[in-house]
Amino acid sequence: MLKHLTFKAFTEITKTATITVDQHGGRAKCLQRLVRLDMPVLTTVALSFETVRHIAQGKMTDVEAILDFFGETPLVSVRPSAEGADWGGPGAILNIGMNERRHAVMVQRRGEDAANAIYLRFIHTYAVQVAHLDADLFPPVQRPARSDVAEALRIYEMETDEPFPEEPAEQLAGVLRSMARAWEGTSARLLRKARGAPENAGLGLVVQRMALGVGKDESGSGVMQFINSTTGKAQITGRYMSQSQGRDALALKHAAIYLTRDPRGPSLEELAPEIFDQLVGLGELARAKLREEMQIEFVIQESTLCVIDAVRVRRTARANVEIVVGLAQDRIITRDEALLRVPPRSLNELMHWQVNPEAERRVLAGGIAASPGAAVGKLVFSSTRAQALAAQGERHRQPGAASGDRAAEARAGHGPGAFPAVPPSRDRQRGRRTGCPRCPVSAKGGVEGNSGPAPDAVAMEQHTPEEASAMAEIRLGRRLQPIRASGMPFLLRVSRPDCQVGTGAAAPKAGRWRPDAATASGAGKPKPGCASTAHGLPEKSARP
């Protein structure tokens, strides 16, 4: 007989609470494991997948009851908790509960600078992520004053025709609603489906008491891990930033300090040796009990350590082998489990020749990292057209992105020496340019300094999705990279004997490039100092 479990709408994460990955997500379950290890985790409440779905449908849960877990003057954060760590989710929102009353109290306890910074940060985040206002309305302020806070509140009221919410319950309800609906949006569904998530993947949310990371005594935030993500060797890495919140230490590396003693600058080990030793001990405990190498996100609140989260360290395939071998040698996992932790698909990367990372080298040119490739086929410039061709059995490049891109899979990688196609741009809202930075591309796609346009592309012009669809039958030969497009700017790479350039565009015009004519006009001549080849690497360089 099957046992049916009934889950509450929200549950405080304790050692004995009923928290499961398939109902509350991976982050919620990991936090429970940290609580069971007696780590200094702040009070946390987990909302189940079903509760979040109801919120997205307009059925708000009892936010007042949630806030009761955090005292009379709650100040909390909300983070996503998906079942799969790689499925993504909305960004975390901090400092929920900040208002005029809390600001006045914070000025007395932690100083006006800290109070202004926290309040202004919350106003900006709420306005952009919850009220969906333009981020450009709220320019960053280095050292916010009370007048900056008042101006931000004025802008919010002017843009929304209503005052900024003062009640913590109203703020929390707005945040939960925004994050739940973002997860259920069409783009989010397609993106996580491309990452391997099932169609009905759920999202949990965790509401956690805030550790401010600002104050008169030593306060700040940071992350720490205990292995090198590239090699898998034991090495304490990460950053710490005083008077900061969230993952500011990684986002603002110029203002962060090292963790261990380093001749290049100050370190947490020197600034707060007791807290540093405590973090190292927590890392060893997590490795032994969770049987994995973890990255710990932490906050120091007035010389007191708080653990915010812990996630599995991202690593290369080579580093993963080193890590599982180390765990097996230390008898944390068995040899059989170590073998099962090496995905078969990673063997291809492990067995390829690679450039020695410690070898001496001379940098000739820089550019955006992208894989080289080779393909000849149809170019599709709308999601509708891509899906139609897919239904007819014609497949194109599948970059793992949204909409019709999901149905696109170019015929690249066939034949000896073939390379994978170009990976999609991370920034889906604007064009990207790759290749040699010394050969800039003009607005019309020509290489500046040359009398002729770039080969195989001829000219880059803007087209609507409908206009671009009509050009879907264009066939471009030579080493033209597969192009992904869905009616938006995309990454285009063209190759020529002397240099490779690329530009974001909506569609290329068809054309032919004759080497003799191009050379005669000067288009085939490289710019002085250009060291790029067709793939943006020096000749005869080993492929990593």
N, C-alpha and C positions, 0 to 999 in steps of 0.2 A: 504494500500500500504506500503510495507516495505521500510525503509529508509536505503540506502547503504552509509556507511561511507568510505571515502578514507583516508588512513593513509600515512603520509609522511615516507620517509625512516628513518629519525631521527628527533626528536623534542626536543627542550629545555623544560625542566620541569618547568612550571610556574603555577600560580594559575588557569589560564584559558585554559591551553593547553589541547588538546584532548589526554588524556592518559587513557587507559583501561587495565584491568587485562588480558583480553583475547587477547590483541594485543601487549602489552608491558611487561606483567608480574607483579607479586605481588610487587617486590621491587620498580619498577618504580612508581606504583600507590601509594605505601606507602610514598615514597619521596614527591610526589605531595601533599599528605595530610599533611605532615610535613611543606611543604612550605606554604600551606594555613593557618596553625596555626602560621605563622611567626616565625618558629624556624630557627636558624642560619644554614641553609643548603647551602652548596657550590653549585656553578653553575654545573648543571647536564644535560646531553643530553641522551635521551632514544632512542635506536634502536629497531625497531619493529621486531616481529617474522619473517615476510616475508623478511626483510632486512638481518637478520642473516642467513636465509635459502639460500638466494642468495649468501652471502659471502661464505658459506660452499660449494656451487657449483662452486666457482671460480669467481663470479661476485662481485668484490670489490666495496663498496660504496665510496662516495666522502669524503675521510678522511680529506682532506684539509679543506673542508667546516665545518666538525665537529670541527676541531681544531680552526677555526675562532672564536668560542664561548669563547675561553680561552685566547685570547690575542696573542701578538707577540711571547712570549716565553712560550708556554704551557707546563704544567707539570700535568699529569692526571693519573687517575686510571680507571680500567675497572672491573666491577663486573657483575655476571650473574643475570638475572631476569626472573626466570621461573614462569609459571602460578600458580603452586602449591609450597608451601613453603617446602614440604618434598620430592620434586622430584629431589633434588640435582642440580648439575651443576659444571662447571669448577671453579677452585679457582680464587680469585681476584688477579690481577696483578697491582702493585703500581709503581709510579715514572716513568711512560712512558713519554718520552721527555727528559730524563736525557742524557747528552752527555758532550763532553769535554768543550764546551763553557759554558754550564749551570753549570758544576762543578767549573770552574774558578770563575764565579760570586758568587756561593754559598760559596766558600772558603772565599771570602771577606766579605760576609754578615753574615754567620753563623759559620764560623770556618772550619778548614781543617778536623777535626775529623768527624763532622757532614756530610760534603760534601763527604768524602771518604766512610762513612757508607752507605749513600743513593745511591751513584753511584754503589758501589760494590753489594749492595742488588739487584738493578735492573739488573745488568749484570747476576748475578746468576739466578734470576727468569726467565729472558728472555731466557737464555741458556737452562734451564731445561724444562720449560713449552712451549716455542715457538720453539726453535731449537731442543728440545728433546735430549739434551746431558745428559750424566751420571752425576748425582748430586755429585758423589764421585770425579769428576774432580775439584770441587770447595769446598775445605774444609772450614769450618767456621773459621772466624778470629775474635778474641775478640775485638781488637782495630785496625781496618784496616788503613794502611798507604797508601801513594800514590803508593808505589811499589806493594802493594797487588792489587790495581786496575789495574795497568799496566800488572801484571801477569795474571789476569783474562781475560783481553782483548787479551793477547797473546794466552792463551789456547783456547779461543773461535775461534780465527782466525785459529789456527793450526787444530782444530777439524772440522771446517766447510769449510775451504779453502776460506774464505771470511772475510773481516773485520767486526767488530761489527757495526751495523747500527747507523749512527749518526743523520739522519734526523728524527724528531718526527713523521712525516707522515708515513715514512717507518716502524718505530717501532710500531705505532698504527695499521697499516694495518696487520703486522705480528701477533700482539696480537689478533685482531678481527678474523683473519682467523683461528688461532689455537683454540680459544675458540669455534667458530662456528663448526668446524670440530670435535672437541672433543664431542660436544653435539650430533652430528649426527652419531657418531661411533656405531658399533654394540653392544659393551659391555654397553655403556651408555644407548642405547635404551632398552636393556633387563633389566637393573637394574631399570630404572625408571618405566618400565612397571610392574615390580614386586612390585613397591611401589604404584601402582594404577593409574599411568599416562596413558592417551590414547596413542595409537600408533603414532599419528601425533602430539604429544605435542610439542609446540614451545618454543623457548628460546629467550628472549630479552636480551639486554646488556645495561648497563648504564655507560656512560663515565662521570667522575666527576673530578672537579678540585681538585688537591692534597692539603691537609693540612698536612704539613710535619711532625709535631710532634717532631721536633728537632729545637734547637735554643739557643741563649744565655739567653733569659728570660725563665720563666717556660713553658716548652713544653712537650708534651707526649700524650699518647693515653690510652683509657680504655673503659670499659663497665659498665653500671649501670642498675640494675633492682630494683624493689621496693617491691617485695614479695619473700617469700621463695619458691623455686620450689618444695620442698618436702611436706611442710605443707600447703602452700597457705597463711600463715600468713603474715601480713605487716612486711617487713624487707628489709632494703637497703643492697644489696649484689652486689659484683662485684670486680673489681681490676683496679688499675691505675698504669702506669709505665712511669716515666719520660724519655725523649729522646727515644721515641719508635714510631712505626707505626703499623697500622692495629690492629690485635688482639694479639699483643705481650704480653700484660698484662696477658692474659689467658694462653698463651703458655709458658711463662717464669715466673711462679708464684713466684719463689724464688727471682726474682728481682723486683717484683711488690709490691705496698703498698696497704693498706686498703683504703676504701672510707670513712667510719665513724671513729671517734676516737676509738682507740683500745689500750689496755695496752700492746699488743704483739708487737707493732711497729708503725711507722709513718703512717699518713693517709692523703688523699686528703683534708679532712675537715680542717685539721690543716695547710696543705701546701698552699691551695688556697681556703679560706672559701667563697669568693664571687662566684667563679665558682661552688663550691659545692652547694651553695644555688640556683644558677641558674639551675643546673641540676635537683635538687629536684623539682623546679617549673615546669620544662619541663615535668618531669614524671607525675606530678599531672595533667597537661594540657592534656597530651596524654591519660591518663586514662579517663578523663572526656569527651574528644571530640572524641577519637577513640573507646571509650567504651570497652577497653581491657587493660590488664596489659602488658606493653611493656618493652623490654630491649633496652636501648639506647646505641649505639656505638658512641663514641665522640673522638675528638682530641682537645687538647689545643695547639694552635700555638702562642707562645710568649704572653702568658696570655690572649689570645682571644679564646673563646669556639666555636667549630664548630661541628655540628651534622652530622655524616656520614650516619647513617642508624638507623632504629628502627624496631625491629621484635617482634612478639608475644612471650612472655616468655614460654619456654618449662616447662611443669609441669606434676606431677603425676596425676592419676585419683582422688586421695583424695584431692590434692591441687586444682584441677580444680573445684571441688564442693565448696571448701572454697572461691575461687575467684568469682565464679558466684553468690554465696549467698551474698558476700560483695558488688558486683556491684548492685545487686537487692535491697539490704537494703539501699544503697546510692542513689537509684532511677536513676541510670545511665542506667540500662536496666530494662525491665519489668520482672515480676515473670514468665510469660509464656516463655519469651526468655531465662531466666536463666535455666528453665527446659529443653529447647531444646538444650542448650549448654552442657548438660551432655550426652555423647554418651551411648546408651544402653549397648554396650559391656564392658563399664567400671564398670558396676554394679557388675560383677563377681569379679573383684579385690576389690571393696569396701566392699563386704559382706563376704570376706574371713577373717578368723582369722589371725592376724598379731602379730609379736613380738613387744612389746612396745619399741619404739626407745630410750626411756629414761630409760629403765630397766638396772640394773647393770649386767655386763656380764664379762666373762673371755675368752679371745681369745685363742683358742687351736691350730688353724692352719689357714694359709692363702692360697689363690689360685685365679685363674681367675674366675670371676663370670659366672656361667652357670646354666641352669635349669636342674633339675633331670628328668629322663624319664624312660620309659620301653617299649620295643617293640621286636617282633620277626618277621623277614621278609627277603626279598631278599636285597642283597647289590648290588648297581649299581655303577660302577666306570667310566662311560663315559657319556657324555651328549647325545650321539647318542642312547646308550642303554636305558637310562632313557626315552627319548622321544618315542622310539619304544614300550616299555612296557606300557607307558601311552596311546599310540594309541590302544593297545590291551586291554585296560580297567584295567590294573594293575597299581595302583598308589602307590607312595612312599612318603617319607617326602618332604614337600614343604617349604624350609627355606626362600623363598623370595629372592633368589639370581639369578644368570644369567644362560643362556643356559639351559642344561638338568635339572639343579636343579629346574627350574621352574616347571617341570613335575614330580618332586619327592615329594612324600608325604607318610611317613611311617605310618603304622597302629598303631600309638601310641595314648594313651588316651582312650583306650577301657577298660571297666570294672571299678569296684570301686577302688578308690585310685590311679588311673593312673595319671601320670604326663606328662606335655608337653615334646616334644622332645628337643634335644640340639639345641640352636640357633646357626646360622652360625658364624664362626669367622669373625671379622671385617677385619682382614688382610688376604686377599684371596691369597696372594703370598707366604705364608710360613706356615708351620705346627704350631699348637698350642698345648700347654700342659696344662692340668688342673688337679685339685685334690690336694693332699697333697704335699707341697713343700719339705717335709722331706723324701720323697720316690722318688729320682730321677730315671729317666728312661734311660737305656743305649741305645747305638746306635742300638742294636738288639731288643729293646723292653722289655728286662728283667728288673726287679727292682734291682737296684744296692744294693749289700749287701745280696741278696738272691741267692740261688743256682739255682733256676728255673725261667723260664720266667713268665711274667704276664699271668693269666688265661684268656681264651676266645680270647686272641690275639695271644699268643704263640710267634710270632716273627713279627717284623715290617720290611719289606723290600721295596725297591723302585721298582716300576714297571712302564712301559709305559702304556698309556691309553689302547692300544690294549691288552697287557698282563692282565691288570686289568679287562678288559671287559670279558675275558674268565673265570674269577672267580666270575661272577655275581650271580651264583646260590648257593653260599655258604650260609648255614644257621647256624647261631650261636644263641644258646638259652641263658637261664639265663638272667640276667638283662643287656644285652648288649644294649648300647644306639644306636639309629638310626644314621647312618653315611651318611653324604652328600659328594658327590664327583663328579667331572666333569673332570677327567683327571689331577687333580692338587692336591697338598697336602691339607689335610682337617683335621677337628677336630675329633678325635676318643676318646671315653671314654669307659673304661672297668671297671667292678665292681667285687669286691671280698669281702669276709666277713670282712677282716681286713682293707683294704685300697683301694682307688680308684686312679688310675693313668691314664693318657692319653698321647698320643704322636701324632705328625703329621706324617703321612705316606701315601703312595700311595695305599696300599692294604694289608690286613692281610692274613696270611696263615690260612687255616682251621685247626682246632685242637680241642681236648677235654681236659678238665681239671678235673682230679679226685682229690677230696679233700683229700682222704687218701694218695695218692702218693705225692701230693704237700706238705702236712703237714710233711710227712716223710722226704722229701728232704729239708725242711726248707723254701719252697717257700710260704707257707701259714702263715708264722710268720711275724707280722708287725715289721717294724723298730722301734727301741727305740724312744719313744716320739711321735709316730704317733697317732693322735687323729681323723683321718678321718674315716667316715663310707662309705657305698656304695655311698652315694650322697655327700660326702665331708663335712658333717655337724655332729656335736655331736649327739649321740643317744638321742631320745625323744625330739629333738629340734623342736619347732613349725615352720611350713613352712610359710615364709613370703608371 
